Amino acid sequence: MKISMLSTGEEVLHGDIVDSNASWLGEQFFQHGFGLDYRATVGDQLDGLVAEITALSLRSDVVIVNGGLGPTSDDMSAQAMAQAAGVELELKQEWLENIEGYFASLGRPMAPSNVKQAMLPIGSEIIDNPVGTACGFSMRLNDALIMFTPGVPFEFKRMVTDEILPLLHQLYPSVEQQACHKIYVLGLGESSIADSLKSLTLPQGFSLGYRSYLPFIEVKVFCPVRHPELNEIVQQIADILIDNVVGIDKPLINGVVDALQSQQWQLSILEQVTGGELARQMYHAGSTGSDDAQSSVFQQSIVDNQAPKLAELADSVLLCAEYRQDTQADVSLANFWLEDGSIALTLSTEQGAWAQQVTFKRDYPLIAKQVIVTMVLLDMLRRQASDLKVIGQYGYFECVNKIEI
C-alpha cells in the first residue's frame, strides 16, 4: 500500500513556516500502519498543483493533500482537483449553510469570499471540519483516493484523527497498527548508540529508528501493536544504554516533574549561564501537563546575567545552598560562570550537595550550551531523586572538578 502526502503553499515551499503538519501526519500514520511512501511540496501555482496531484494519483493508493482550502485567490486545491479530474466545481449547499451558521453563531456577517470554500469538484465527498470553515473533501483519480485537508494545524489534526484515519481503517482492515516506543538518551552520539546496539537481535517485525535533536537522541522501537516481546526488547535497549537513558516514552523534563511530585519536593532555580532556560523548561512541563503539576513543584527562580564570575566550584555550592534556604525549597539547581571560563553545575538538597565544573569539548553556540547545561542539571536532579549516582558521564564536555557532600 502506497500513501503520499502533498503539502501546498508558497509559505511552506519557501520556508516561511515549518511544515509541522507533515511531520505529525507521518508519525500518526505510521503508528496506525499507514506509513507514508512519498512526500512532496508545491507552491500556489495551479499548473503545478494539477501536475503533482495527477502524478501522485498514478503512483499511490492514497494521497493526502494539505492546504489550499481557504477563501483567498491563492487557495486553489479544489480548482486543481477539478481540473485534474476533468470536471467542474459545484456549490455544496450543505457546507455553505454550515459556514453561514458558523458566522451567525459568532454574530458576524459571512464575507462573500467564503462561498468559495463550499465550491468543490463534482463527484467529490465532503470530509467534515467541526472547528473551521474549510471542509475537507475526497475524490478518486486513477484509482487513487485523494483526500484534501485544511492547512490550519488544529483543524488538520482533528480531521485526520476523527475522519481520515477511521475511514482508512474501514477501507483497509487488514493493515496492522504499529507501536512506537521512544527511549530518550542524553550524552551519547548517534553512532555510539548504534555501535552499542549492534549485538541486539530484533524479532521479526521489529525495527529501530533514531531522531537526533540537541541534546537528545531518541531511539525508536517500531513493531506491531501489542507484540508479546515489545517490553522485553525496550528493556534490553535501556539496559545496554543504562548510564545515559533519561526516560522511556517520557521526556526528561516530564520525568523530573513526576519525581518531584512523588517526593513532594519544591524546586527553586538560580541561573546565570542558562539565562532562564531552566525556568522555561519547568513552565513548559506545566503547560503540556496540568498547571497544578508544575505549580506544585516549581517554587521560584532568579536569572542573574550580571553576577560576577565565581572563583571556585565550592562557591557555587555555598550560593546554591543559601538560595535553597532563602526560598525554603527542598531542592535547588544552579549554574554559574567561573573565572577561567568553565561552568559550575550545582544541585543542593537538605541531605547534601553535588557540583561539577565542566568545559565544553567544542565551541557550541550559546543557546546550545544553555540547553545542554539545562538538561544535564535536570538529569542530576532525576538521578538524585532516583537514588542513582548524581554526576553522570556526558559526551558534550569534560568534568574537570566535582564536589559531592
N, C-alpha and C positions, 0 to 999 in steps of 0.2 A: 504494500500500500504506500503510495507516494503522496505526501502532503506538502504544499508550497505556501509561503506567505509573501504577499506583495504589500510593502509599505509605500504610501503615496505622500507627496507633498514636497515642495521646494525646501521647506524648513527642515525636513528630515534629510533630504538628499544632500543639502549643503552644510549640515552640521549645526544649524542654529539651535536645534533641540536634540536631545539624546533619544534614540528610538527605544524607550523603555518598554513599549508595548510588545515589540518583537522579542525582547529578552524574556518578558513574563510569559508570553504565549509559548515560546519554545520550552520553557520549564514545565508549564502546566500540561501541554500536550504530551510531552514525553512521559510524565508520570501517569497519564491516562492511557498509555500505549500507542499514542498517535505522534510519534517522533517526526519532526519536520525533516523533509528531504532536501528542501531548497528554500532560500530566501532571496528576495530581490527588492530594490528600491527604485522608484521612478518619480520624476517631478510632476508638476501640474501642467503637463502638455498632453492634449487629447490624443494625438497620434501615438505618442509613446505609451500612454495607458492602454490604448486599444491593442497595440502590438504586444505588449507584455502580458495582458490578460489572455490574448489568443495563444501566445507561446506557452504559457503555463497550463492552459487547458489541454494542450496536446501532450504534456509530459506528466501530468498529475491526475490523481483521483479526486483530490480535494484542494481547493485554493481558498485561502483566507486573504481578502483584500481589506487593508486597514486605512481609513481616512478618505477624505473627498466627498463626504455626505452632507456638508454644511450648506447654508443658503447663499453663499457668495459665488462669484463668477469663476473662481479658481477651484471650486469643488465640482469635479467632473466625473466621478466614478460611475454614477448611474448612466450618464450620457455615453461614457466609454463602453460600458457593458452592452447597452442597447446597440451601439454601432458594431461591436464585435459579433453580436448575435444576429445582426441584420433586422432589428425590429425598431419600432418607435417607442417613445416614452408615453405613459398614460398616467392620468391622475388617479391615485389611490384614495378614494373618498374617505375610507375609514381612517386612514392615517392623517388626512387633512383635518378631520374632526378631532382626532386625538391632539394634534398640535393646537388647534383653536381652544380646546378645553384646557390645555396646559397654560396658555397665556391668560385665559379667563380666570383660572384659579389664582394667578398672580395679580389680577386686577390690572393687566396691561393689554393694550391692543396688539394683535399679531401683525408684524410687518409683512407687506406683500411678498417680500423675498422669501419668506418661509414656505410659501406654497411650493417652491422648487423642491423642498425636502419630501414632498408627497408625490413627486413625479418619478416613477420607476419604470423599468423596461417591461413591455408587455410579456406576460408569461412568468414574471418573477413572483416570488412569495415573500411576504413581509416577515422579518425577524424582529420581535418586539424589543423596544428600548423603553423600559419603565422610568428611566431617570433623565431623559433628554428628548429633544425634538427630532433628532435624526434617527429614523428607523433603519435597521439593517434589512438586507434582503438577500435571497438566494436564487440561483438560476443555473441551469445546466448548459454547458457548452462543450461540444466534442466529448461527451460522456463524462466530463468532469463536473463536480458540484462546486460552483463558485459562490462564496459567501462573503457579503460585504458588511463591514463593521465600522462604527464611528471611530474617529481618532482620539477623542477625549478619553484619557485613560480610565476613569472610573466608569464611564458608560461602556467602554470596550470590554473591561473585565467583567462587568455584570452580564453583558450579553453572552460572552464566551462561557461563563460559569452556568448561567441559568438556561441558556437556549442552545448554544452550539455544541458543547460537549455532550449533553443528554441526547441530542439528535445524532451525533456521530456514534455514540454507543448503541443507539437504536438501529442505525444503518449497518454498523459493523460489530455485531455482538460477540464475534469470536476474538476480537482484539483484547489482549490481556493487559491490564493496568500494570504499571511499573512502580516500584518503590525506589525512592532516592533518599539515602541516609547520608548525612554530612558529618564528617569528623574534622573539627577545627584544630589546626596545627599552628603553633606560634614558635618562631625561632629557627625553623628549618627551611631550606630551599626546596623547590620542586624536584630537582634532580636528586638531592639527598633522600627525599621521601621515596621516590621511585626506586632508588637503589636498595633502600631498606625493605621494600615490599616485593623485591624480585623473587624471593623464595616462596611467596604466598601462592597457594594453589586455590583457584576460584572454582566453585561448582559450575555446572552447565547453566547458562542463562545469566551469569553474573558478569559485570564489567566495572572497571574503575574509571573515574574521571577526576580531573584536577581543575580547580579555579584558584588563581593567584591574585590577591589584592592586598597591598601593603597594610598591615604586616602579616597577614594570614595566608595560609594555603588551606583550601578546603579539599579534603579527599572525599569524593563522592562514590558511594557504593550503589550501583544500579542492579536491580533484579526484579523478578515478578513479585507482585504484592503477596504478602503472607507466605513467602518461601520459608520452609522449615529451618533452613540453615542461615537465614539472614542475620539473626542476632549473634550467632557464633562467629560469622565472618567479620562483622563490625567489631566485635570484641577482640578478635585476633589482630586486626589492624591497630586498634587502640593500644593493645599490649605491646606491639612492636614499636610504636611511636610514643610510648607512655610518658617519657620525660617532657614531651612538647605538646601533648594533647590537652587543649584547654576547654573542650566541650564536644559533646556528641548530640547532634540535632538541636543544639542550643548555642548561640554565640556567647563569647566570653562575658560580655557585659551583662547579659541576662542571667548567666550562671552566678556572677558576683552578686547581683541583686537578690537572687534566691538564697545565696549563702548568708548574706547579711540579715535577711528576714528570718531564716531558720535559727540564726544565732541571736536574733533580737538585738543587733548591733546598730548604733548610729555612726555614720561616717561623716567626717569633715575633711576638707581638702585644702592644701596650701600649695599654690602653683607659682612658679617663676618661668621655667623652661617651656612648659606646655601652654602657657598663655590662655588658660580657660578650657582647653580641650578635655581635661578630666571631668570638669563640671558638665560640659556639653554632653559627654557620653552618658553621664548619670541622668541628666534630664531626658536624653533621647531614650534611655531604657524605660523611663516612666511613660513617655508618650507612646511607646509601642506596646506597653502592657497597661496596667491600671495606674492611674495617678496616685492612688493610695500606696501602691508598691514602692514607687520612687520616694514619695514624701515620708514614708515610714522609716527609711534607712538613710536618706541623704539629708544631713542637717544643715551644713553651710559650706561655703568655700570663699577663699580670698585669692585674687590674682595680683601679684606684685611684680610687675615687669621692671620696676626701677630699684628694686632691692639690691644692695651691694653683693658682689660675689663672695662666697664663703671661702675661708682659708683652708679648712679641713673638713673631712667627711663627718667627723664627730660633731661639728657644729650643726649639721643637718639633723642629727638625732635629737639634739637638745631643742632646736627650734620646733621640730615636729611634735615632740612630747609636750612642749609648752602650749602649742596650739591645740592639741588634743584636750589638754586640761582646761584651757580657757573656754573652749567650746563645749566642754562636758560631753564629748563624744567618746564612744567605746574604742574607736579606731580612727587613725588619721593617716592619710597619704600625703607626701610632699615631694617636690622636686626643686632643685636649685642648681644654678651655675656655680662652679668652683673657679678659683682664681687661675688655675692652669688650663682652663677651657674644657675640663671634663664636667660630668654631670653627676649629681647626687640623687639617688632614688631611695626614698625612705618610707618605712612603714612603722607606725607606733601603736601599741596596744597597752592595756593595763598589765599584761603579762610579760611584755618585752618589746624590743625594737630590733629592726633589721634595716640595714642600709648597704647600698653598693655604689661604688664610684666607677663610672663607665666612660669609655671613649669609643666613638663610632669608628668602625673599620673603613668606612668610605664616606665621602662628602655628600651626604643626603641633603636635599633642600630642607629648610627649617620646618615646613609643615610636615614633612615625612618624619623628621626627628621627633616632633611633638606627638604624632600619632604612635610611633614606636614606643616612646617613653610612657605614654598613657597606658598602652596595652600591657607593657611589662609591669607597671605598677599595679594594674588591676589583677594581673596574674599572680603577683606576690600576695595580694590580698586573698585571692582564691585559694592559693596554696596554704596560707596560714589558717584560713577557715576550715580547710580540709585536712589539717594536721599533716601536711606534706612539708618537705624541705622548701623553705620560703624563697631562697635565691636559686633560680634555675639557670640553665645554660641557654644562651641565645646567640644566634649567629650574626646579629647586627653589630655587636660591639664587644670590646674586651672589658672584663671586670678587673680593674687594677687594684681595688681595695674593697673590703667589706667589713661590716660590723654586725655582730649578732649578740644581742644582750638578753 
